[in-house]
Amino acid sequence: MALASAHNISGYRIDVEAIGTLCAERDVLFSLDDAIQTLGAFPIPLNHVDFLSAGAQKWMLVHRVLEFFLSKAIGAACSDL
């Protein structure tokens, strides 16, 4: 399932922990796309988030060229090295 962490117009933030838990219980991958809306402004619980992507120019106050991508699978593979 791919969702934005918050709506870009209304600002409504999804319950990442609850949705992530439901996805994990059903073996569904959970991706937070467009996390730029909350990254750096609010804590993002990543316990059940499999992928996260975001730009950094909004709340992280970084130049537009910097982007983030997080993957639990990549992290697990790197920790085994």
Backbone bond lengths (Angstrom), bond angles and torsions (degrees), N, CA, C in turn:
res aa  C-N    CA-C-N  psi(-1)  N-CA   C-N-CA  omega(-1)  CA-C   N-CA-C  phi
1 M - - - 1.428 - - 1.521 107.02 -
2 A 1.314 116.63 135.14 1.465 121.25 178.80 1.522 109.06 -119.48
3 L 1.316 115.61 123.25 1.464 121.49 -179.84 1.514 110.00 -136.42
4 A 1.328 115.97 154.73 1.459 120.91 170.75 1.530 107.87 -81.25
5 S 1.313 117.21 147.84 1.470 119.90 -178.93 1.523 111.90 -70.89
6 A 1.326 116.66 -24.78 1.468 121.44 176.73 1.525 108.70 -154.68
7 H 1.321 115.53 152.87 1.461 119.98 177.95 1.520 108.69 -73.09
8 N 1.329 116.92 134.75 1.461 120.07 -174.16 1.524 114.26 -73.36
9 I 1.336 118.93 -15.20 1.463 120.81 178.72 1.524 111.65 -105.72
10 S 1.329 117.30 -51.50 1.472 120.20 -176.46 1.521 112.49 -81.45
11 G 1.340 117.50 -24.29 1.465 120.61 -177.65 1.514 113.32 83.97
12 Y 1.342 117.95 1.49 1.469 120.63 -179.93 1.526 109.60 -59.87
13 R 1.339 116.27 125.20 1.466 121.33 178.70 1.517 109.71 -99.00
14 I 1.321 116.00 134.20 1.464 120.10 178.16 1.528 109.32 -77.17
15 D 1.310 116.23 159.83 1.467 121.79 176.06 1.529 107.32 -85.76
16 V 1.331 115.63 88.48 1.469 121.88 -175.09 1.521 111.00 -59.12
17 E 1.314 117.72 -42.13 1.470 121.45 -177.51 1.527 111.00 -63.88
18 A 1.329 117.55 -47.12 1.472 120.95 -178.32 1.532 111.44 -66.71
19 I 1.317 117.21 -44.84 1.461 120.34 -179.98 1.522 110.38 -66.48
20 G 1.327 116.39 -41.74 1.461 120.46 178.08 1.520 112.46 -62.21
21 T 1.318 116.57 -39.34 1.468 121.09 178.13 1.527 110.34 -63.91
22 L 1.336 116.89 -45.72 1.478 120.55 178.46 1.520 110.83 -60.74
23 C 1.322 117.31 -42.57 1.469 120.59 178.98 1.525 110.79 -63.88
24 A 1.331 117.41 -44.25 1.467 121.49 -179.18 1.523 111.02 -62.74
25 E 1.328 117.36 -39.87 1.464 121.11 179.35 1.522 112.10 -63.69
26 R 1.330 116.41 -25.41 1.466 121.56 -177.25 1.529 112.58 -107.23
27 D 1.333 116.82 10.96 1.470 122.61 -178.73 1.527 112.50 56.06
28 V 1.328 115.83 40.23 1.465 122.45 177.34 1.526 107.91 -106.64
29 L 1.323 116.73 129.58 1.461 120.34 177.30 1.524 109.37 -68.94
30 F 1.328 115.94 141.84 1.462 121.99 -177.12 1.522 108.92 -121.70
31 S 1.324 115.74 122.11 1.457 122.08 -179.15 1.520 110.14 -119.28
32 L 1.324 115.97 128.48 1.464 120.79 171.99 1.522 107.24 -96.43
33 D 1.312 115.17 104.36 1.457 120.90 177.06 1.524 108.06 -96.86
34 D 1.277 116.95 152.42 1.462 121.84 179.09 1.535 111.41 58.88
35 A 1.323 116.24 40.42 1.466 120.06 178.49 1.517 111.95 -71.03
36 I 1.328 117.79 0.31 1.460 121.73 176.89 1.523 111.05 -57.78
37 Q 1.332 116.95 -25.32 1.460 120.45 -178.32 1.537 112.39 -66.57
38 T 1.337 117.92 -24.32 1.470 120.27 -177.55 1.525 113.91 -126.58
39 L 1.332 118.41 -20.35 1.462 121.87 -176.56 1.528 110.86 -59.64
40 G 1.315 116.27 118.52 1.456 121.84 -178.97 1.517 113.59 94.93
41 A 1.326 117.64 -16.12 1.465 121.34 -180.00 1.527 111.77 -103.46
42 F 1.323 116.82 -34.95 1.459 122.77 -178.52 1.529 108.97 -136.36
43 P 1.323 118.03 150.46 1.472 119.47 173.31 1.529 110.14 -65.07
44 I 1.318 116.36 140.68 1.463 121.37 177.56 1.526 107.75 -117.42
45 P 1.347 117.79 111.54 1.466 119.34 177.81 1.526 110.20 -70.14
46 L 1.312 116.68 122.21 1.458 121.14 -174.98 1.527 113.32 -105.98
47 N 1.320 118.07 12.66 1.459 121.42 -176.44 1.523 113.07 -53.78
48 H 1.323 117.49 -41.52 1.463 121.19 -176.15 1.527 111.98 -120.55
49 V 1.330 117.35 20.44 1.462 121.36 177.08 1.528 107.69 -94.02
50 D 1.325 116.15 122.81 1.464 120.66 -178.87 1.525 112.18 -86.93
51 F 1.330 116.48 -34.26 1.459 121.75 179.47 1.521 109.00 -139.26
52 L 1.312 116.29 146.28 1.461 121.64 175.23 1.525 107.18 -142.61
53 S 1.320 115.92 133.62 1.464 119.76 175.22 1.527 108.34 -133.37
54 A 1.335 114.76 142.73 1.466 119.67 -178.49 1.505 110.40 -164.27
55 G 1.304 114.95 150.76 1.453 121.29 167.06 1.521 107.33 -84.59
56 A 1.309 116.65 168.49 1.469 120.07 -176.79 1.519 112.78 -115.53
57 Q 1.332 118.08 -0.79 1.450 119.71 -171.98 1.523 114.88 -77.25
58 K 1.309 118.55 -10.78 1.464 119.06 -176.42 1.525 111.19 -86.67
59 W 1.322 119.23 -87.97 1.466 122.43 -175.92 1.521 113.29 -84.23
60 M 1.322 117.66 -18.92 1.469 120.40 178.77 1.533 110.80 -82.91
61 L 1.333 116.32 -11.00 1.468 123.44 176.60 1.527 112.60 54.99
62 V 1.320 115.05 44.84 1.452 122.07 -179.50 1.529 108.07 -115.57
63 H 1.297 116.98 157.06 1.462 122.12 179.78 1.530 110.83 -56.35
64 R 1.301 116.58 151.87 1.470 123.17 -175.54 1.525 114.72 -59.41
65 V 1.295 117.62 -16.74 1.460 119.71 -174.30 1.534 112.64 -78.02
66 L 1.315 118.80 -16.57 1.468 122.02 -176.49 1.527 111.01 -88.95
67 E 1.321 115.84 128.17 1.465 123.28 177.51 1.525 108.42 -128.52
68 F 1.323 116.73 154.26 1.455 122.20 178.01 1.522 109.91 -117.07
69 F 1.311 116.26 142.41 1.456 122.02 170.13 1.524 107.22 -140.75
70 L 1.312 116.62 125.18 1.458 122.57 179.80 1.522 108.12 -118.83
71 S 1.308 116.57 135.05 1.455 121.29 177.07 1.524 108.50 -137.53
72 K 1.317 117.32 125.54 1.456 120.47 176.64 1.522 110.75 -62.44
73 A 1.331 117.72 -37.06 1.463 121.38 -179.01 1.518 111.01 -64.16
74 I 1.315 117.43 -42.42 1.469 121.06 177.92 1.527 109.87 -66.84
75 G 1.317 117.03 -42.76 1.465 121.50 178.92 1.516 111.70 -61.24
76 A 1.332 116.41 -41.73 1.464 120.07 179.41 1.519 110.21 -66.56
77 A 1.319 117.03 -40.28 1.468 120.22 179.83 1.518 110.46 -66.22
78 C 1.312 117.90 -39.13 1.467 121.06 -179.73 1.520 111.48 -70.19
79 S 1.316 118.23 -33.88 1.461 120.16 -179.27 1.526 111.27 -71.60
80 D 1.334 117.41 -18.94 1.466 120.97 178.86 1.523 112.17 -83.66
81 L 1.325 118.55 -11.57 1.463 121.66 -176.99 1.510 111.76 -72.75
